[in-house]
Amino acid sequence: MNLQINSEIAFTYLVARKKQTLVASLGVMFGISMYIFMNSLISGTNEYFEKMTLSSTPHIRLYKDHETSNSAMLDQSIGDSTVNLIVNPRLIKSDDRLINPVGLVQFIRSVSSVTAASPQVTATVICSNGTVQSNGVVSGIDIIEQDKMFDITSTMIAGSVKDLYINPNGIIIGSVMAHNLNINLEDDVTVTASNGSVKVLHVVGIFQTTIKNVDQTKCYSNVSVVQQLLKKDRGYITDIYINIKDHNEANVVASSIAKVTGYNVETWQSANEQAIAARTIRDTIANSVVVTILLVAGFGIYNILNMMIYEKIKEIAILKATGFAGQHVISIFIIQALLIGMIGVVAGLGFGWLVSKTVSMIYIGKGNLEYLPVSFYAKHYVQGSAFGILTAFFAGYIPAVRASDVDPVQIIRG
């Protein structure tokens, strides 16, 4: 028996029970469409939150960590004849500056995977305009490099990042702080550091990220300004922010940089473990829902084929009596299941895209999120198609094996 005859018989059975075929195909269709929709929505949501995270967090941060007291000096002095212990070790009083920051930045920028490297110094300050005050944090940065990393230009609502570059005593402040202090572009603001140092800086820009805490406390200035506020020399740098071509490779690149420089590194993944955990939870929930829907669709196909075998048991017996082997009967019902699966897959792909497109047009209008974040990736449609076909195949295999075991002699006699 050739495949063409088996296919014709399977198609005949399929057409003979149009309602059941439609119900089974709809089950597959909804399973595939929900798979595509859930993955598109979850992927879009994950990308949105990842983008928000990387808009303020560097891929890699290089810094010098605080050291605690250890027994190294005691071991050198007393020797190995005794066990030297330090009870309740304290932090060693040391400077947290990076040694030779200019050389470090040059080395980091020479790494092929690095796209930007920005030295940084941060100071906790009080910004004031007359008698009105607001707590804040001033980051002394290389504004050109920092703009490459975080696209500060896109958040500017007044002024330009280039104005900070050409103004040695300039400052860029957040929109909420500007509102609270009643400060506009080209005004002056008094900045007081925790050590009592005071500087009057010229407002050359105002930015708005729509994240209230950032817009209320964050300020940008030149490195030299913050060094003066902290009463440090021009070589005082505490952090180097690094961005690379592929942020998912941050752990690998950070490890190699740490080995060469000897300083501590922090990747964006380790700095945002809770956000990554939330992403894993969202993925797990979405996949669980989709798998459940596909299993329900599979049971629907199984039940329909099972009932069809029961109703057509005599016809199956006649087929076997006329020369059809068990493998031919299996082929007939598997082809039938795959046809149901393909009908459901084609309909599911179109319906899944339509649902995703419709949801992506839902307006949110909160913060910097205008519409629901939905992604459209070909892999979701390919994976959905594969899962639909596999579900249909396995749902049809068990009834097909049962049909192949029919004894034609007993059925015809009965």
C-alpha positions in Angstrom: 0.0 0.0 0.0 1.4 3.4 -0.9 1.3 6.6 1.0 -1.2 8.2 -1.5 -3.9 5.7 -0.7 -3.4 6.1 3.0 -3.6 9.8 2.7 -6.8 9.6 0.6 -8.4 7.4 3.3 -7.3 9.7 6.1 -8.7 12.7 4.2 -12.0 10.9 3.6 -12.3 10.2 7.3 -11.5 13.8 8.1 -14.1 15.2 5.8 -16.7 12.8 6.9 -16.7 14.2 10.5 -16.4 17.9 9.8 -17.7 19.2 13.1 -15.3 17.0 15.1 -12.4 18.0 12.8 -13.3 21.7 13.3 -13.4 21.3 17.1 -10.0 19.5 17.2 -8.5 22.1 14.8 -9.8 25.0 16.9 -8.2 23.4 20.0 -4.8 23.4 18.2 -5.4 26.9 16.9 -6.1 28.4 20.3 -3.1 26.6 21.7 -0.8 27.9 19.1 -2.2 31.4 19.1 -1.9 31.6 22.9 1.7 30.3 22.7 2.5 33.1 20.2 0.7 35.8 22.1 2.1 34.9 25.6 5.6 34.6 24.3 5.3 37.9 22.4 3.9 39.7 25.4 6.4 38.2 27.9 9.4 38.9 25.5 8.2 42.5 25.0 7.8 43.0 28.7 11.2 41.5 29.5 12.9 43.7 26.8 11.1 46.8 28.2 12.3 46.2 31.8 15.8 45.2 30.6 16.0 48.4 28.6 14.9 50.4 31.7 17.5 48.6 33.8 20.3 49.3 31.3 19.3 52.9 30.9 20.8 53.6 34.3 23.0 50.6 35.0 26.3 50.0 33.1 27.0 46.5 31.7 30.0 46.4 34.0 31.2 48.5 36.9 34.9 48.5 37.9 35.6 49.6 41.4 37.8 49.0 44.5 36.1 47.2 47.3 36.7 47.9 51.0 39.2 45.6 52.7 38.9 44.0 56.1 41.8 43.3 58.5 43.5 39.9 58.0 46.4 38.0 59.6 48.9 38.5 56.8 51.1 40.9 58.8 51.0 38.7 61.9 51.9 35.6 59.8 55.0 37.5 58.4 56.0 38.7 61.9 55.4 35.7 64.0 55.7 32.9 61.4 53.8 29.7 60.9 54.6 28.3 64.3 51.3 29.6 65.6 47.7 30.1 64.4 47.1 33.8 64.1 43.5 35.0 64.4 41.9 38.4 64.3 38.7 38.6 66.3 36.0 40.9 65.0 38.1 42.2 62.0 37.4 45.9 61.1 37.6 47.6 57.7 41.0 48.9 56.8 41.2 52.7 56.6 42.1 53.2 53.0 41.3 55.3 49.9 38.7 53.8 47.5 40.4 55.4 44.5 41.5 53.5 41.5 45.2 53.6 40.8 46.2 55.1 37.4 42.6 55.6 36.2 43.7 57.1 32.9 45.7 54.0 32.1 42.8 51.8 33.1 40.4 53.6 30.9 42.8 53.4 27.9 43.2 49.7 28.5 39.5 49.0 28.8 38.7 51.0 25.7 41.3 48.9 23.8 39.2 45.7 24.5 37.5 44.8 21.3 34.1 44.1 22.9 34.0 47.4 24.8 31.9 50.2 23.2 32.2 52.9 25.9 34.1 53.4 29.2 33.4 56.3 31.5 35.4 57.3 34.7 33.1 58.4 37.5 33.1 60.1 40.9 29.9 60.4 43.0 29.1 62.8 45.9 26.0 63.0 48.1 25.0 66.7 48.1 22.4 69.2 49.1 21.2 71.3 46.2 19.7 74.7 47.1 18.1 77.7 45.5 17.7 80.4 48.2 16.1 78.8 51.2 14.7 75.8 49.3 16.8 72.7 49.5 16.8 69.2 48.0 18.9 66.2 48.7 20.7 64.8 45.7 23.6 62.8 44.2 26.0 64.4 41.8 27.9 62.1 39.4 31.1 63.5 38.0 31.4 61.9 34.6 32.7 62.1 31.1 29.4 63.2 29.6 30.2 62.2 26.0 31.0 58.6 27.0 28.1 58.5 29.5 25.8 59.6 26.7 27.0 56.7 24.6 26.1 54.3 27.4 22.8 55.6 28.6 21.6 57.9 25.8 21.1 60.8 28.1 20.3 63.0 25.1 17.0 61.2 24.6 15.9 62.2 28.1 16.9 65.9 27.8 13.9 68.3 28.0 16.0 71.4 28.1 19.6 72.2 27.2 22.1 69.7 25.7 24.7 67.3 27.0 27.3 69.1 24.9 26.7 72.2 27.0 28.1 70.4 30.0 31.1 69.3 28.1 32.1 72.9 27.2 31.1 74.4 30.6 33.5 73.4 33.4 31.1 74.5 36.1 27.9 73.3 34.6 25.4 70.8 36.0 22.5 68.8 34.5 19.6 68.1 37.0 16.5 66.0 37.0 13.1 67.5 36.2 11.6 66.8 39.6 14.5 68.5 41.4 14.3 71.5 39.0 10.5 71.8 39.8 11.1 71.5 43.6 13.8 74.1 43.6 12.0 76.3 41.0 15.1 76.3 38.8 15.1 76.7 35.0 17.7 76.4 32.3 20.6 78.9 32.7 19.9 79.4 36.4 22.5 78.8 39.2 22.2 76.2 41.9 24.2 76.0 45.1 25.7 72.5 45.8 26.9 71.6 49.3 28.8 68.4 49.9 28.7 66.4 53.1 32.2 67.6 54.0 30.9 71.3 53.9 32.4 72.1 50.6 30.2 74.5 48.5 30.1 75.3 44.8 27.7 77.4 42.7 27.0 75.6 39.5 25.3 76.7 36.3 22.3 74.7 35.1 23.0 73.8 31.5 20.4 71.0 31.1 17.4 69.4 32.6 16.5 65.7 32.0 13.4 63.6 32.6 13.5 59.8 32.8 9.9 59.6 34.2 11.4 57.6 37.1 10.6 59.9 40.0 13.4 58.9 42.3 16.0 59.4 39.6 14.5 62.8 38.4 14.4 64.0 42.0 17.9 63.2 43.1 20.2 62.5 40.1 22.6 65.2 38.8 25.4 65.2 36.2 28.5 67.3 36.3 32.1 67.2 35.2 34.6 65.0 37.0 36.7 67.9 38.2 33.6 69.6 39.8 32.9 66.5 42.0 36.6 66.1 42.8 36.7 69.7 44.1 33.5 69.1 46.1 35.1 66.1 47.8 38.4 68.0 48.1 40.3 65.4 46.2 43.0 65.7 43.5 42.4 65.3 39.8 43.5 61.6 39.9 40.7 60.7 42.2 38.4 58.2 40.4 36.3 55.6 42.2 34.4 53.9 39.4 34.7 53.1 35.8 31.4 52.3 33.9 31.8 50.0 31.0 29.4 49.1 28.2 30.0 46.2 25.7 28.6 45.2 22.4 26.6 42.2 23.8 25.4 42.9 27.3 24.6 39.2 27.7 28.4 38.6 27.7 29.0 40.9 30.6 30.0 38.1 33.0 32.7 36.8 30.6 34.1 40.2 29.7 34.0 41.4 33.4 36.0 38.3 34.5 38.8 39.0 32.0 39.0 42.7 32.9 39.1 41.8 36.7 42.0 39.4 36.1 44.1 42.0 34.3 43.3 45.0 36.5 43.0 43.3 39.9 39.9 45.4 40.8 36.4 44.3 41.7 33.8 44.1 38.9 30.0 44.2 39.1 27.9 43.2 36.1 24.4 44.4 35.4 23.1 40.9 36.1 24.5 40.8 39.6 23.3 44.3 40.3 19.8 43.4 39.3 19.3 39.9 40.5 15.7 40.6 41.6 14.7 41.8 38.2 16.3 38.8 36.6 14.4 36.5 39.0 11.1 38.3 38.1 11.9 37.6 34.5 12.4 33.9 35.1 9.1 33.8 37.0 7.2 35.5 34.2 8.7 33.1 31.6 7.8 30.1 33.8 4.2 31.2 34.2 3.8 31.9 30.5 5.3 28.6 29.5 3.1 26.7 32.0 -0.1 28.3 30.7 0.9 27.5 27.1 1.9 23.9 27.7 -1.4 23.4 29.5 -3.4 24.7 26.6 -1.5 22.5 24.1 -2.1 19.5 26.3 -5.8 20.2 26.4 -5.8 20.5 22.6 -3.8 17.2 22.3 -6.4 15.4 24.5 -9.1 16.8 22.2 -7.5 15.3 19.1 -6.9 12.0 21.0 -10.6 11.7 22.1 -11.9 12.5 18.6 -9.6 9.9 16.9 -10.4 7.4 19.6 -14.2 7.8 19.0 -13.6 7.6 15.3 -11.8 4.3 15.6 -14.6 2.9 17.8 -17.2 3.9 15.2 -15.2 2.7 12.2 -13.9 -0.5 13.7 -15.6 -2.6 11.0 -14.2 -0.5 8.3 -10.7 -0.9 9.8 -11.3 -4.6 9.9 -12.2 -4.7 6.2 -9.1 -2.7 5.3 -6.9 -5.2 7.2 -8.8 -8.1 5.6 -8.1 -6.6 2.1 -4.4 -6.4 2.7 -3.7 -3.4 4.8 -1.0 -4.1 7.4 -0.9 -2.6 10.9 1.7 0.0 9.9 -0.6 1.2 7.1 -3.5 1.6 9.5 -1.2 3.6 11.9 -0.2 5.7 8.9 -3.8 6.5 8.1 -4.7 7.8 11.5 -1.4 9.7 12.1 -1.9 11.4 8.7 -5.4 12.3 9.9 -4.0 13.8 13.2 -1.3 15.7 11.3 -3.8 17.2 9.0 -5.8 18.4 12.0 -2.6 19.8 13.4 -1.6 21.6 10.3 -5.1 23.2 9.9 -4.9 24.3 13.5 -1.3 25.6 13.1 -2.1 27.7 10.0 -5.1 29.2 11.7 -3.2 29.6 15.0 -0.4 31.5 13.4 -2.7 34.1 11.9 -4.9 34.4 15.0 -1.8 34.6 17.2 -0.4 37.5 15.2 -3.7 39.3 15.1 -4.1 39.0 18.9 -0.5 40.2 19.5 -0.9 43.1 17.1 -4.2 44.2 18.7 -2.8 44.0 22.2 0.3 46.0 21.1 -2.0 48.9 20.3 -3.5 49.2 23.8 -2.5 52.6 25.2 -0.9 52.7 28.7 0.4 56.3 28.9 2.3 55.8 32.2 5.8 57.0 32.6 7.7 56.5 29.4 5.5 53.5 28.4 3.0 54.5 25.8 1.7 51.1 24.6 1.9 47.5 25.9 5.3 46.1 25.0 4.8 43.3 22.5 7.6 41.7 20.5 7.3 40.0 17.1 9.9 37.3 16.5 9.8 34.7 13.8 11.2 32.1 16.3 7.9 32.3 18.3 5.9 31.4 15.2 8.3 28.6 14.2 8.3 27.1 17.8 4.5 27.4 17.9 4.2 25.5 14.6 6.5 22.8 15.8 4.7 22.3 19.1 1.4 22.2 17.4 2.5 19.5 14.9 4.2 17.5 17.7 1.1 17.7 19.9 -1.1 16.5 17.0 1.3 13.6 16.2 1.5 12.2 19.7 -2.2 12.7 20.2 -2.9 10.6 17.1 -0.2 7.9 17.7 -1.9 6.1 20.6 -5.3 5.7 18.9 -3.4 4.7 15.7 -1.6 1.9 17.4 -4.9 0.7 18.9 -6.5 0.7 15.5 -3.5 -1.3 14.1 -4.2 -4.1 16.7 -7.7 -4.8 15.4 -8.2 -8.5 14.6 -10.3 -8.5 11.4 -11.5 -12.0 11.9 -13.0 -11.3 15.3 -14.6 -8.0 14.2 -16.2 -9.5 11.1 -17.5 -12.6 12.9 -18.8 -10.4 15.8 
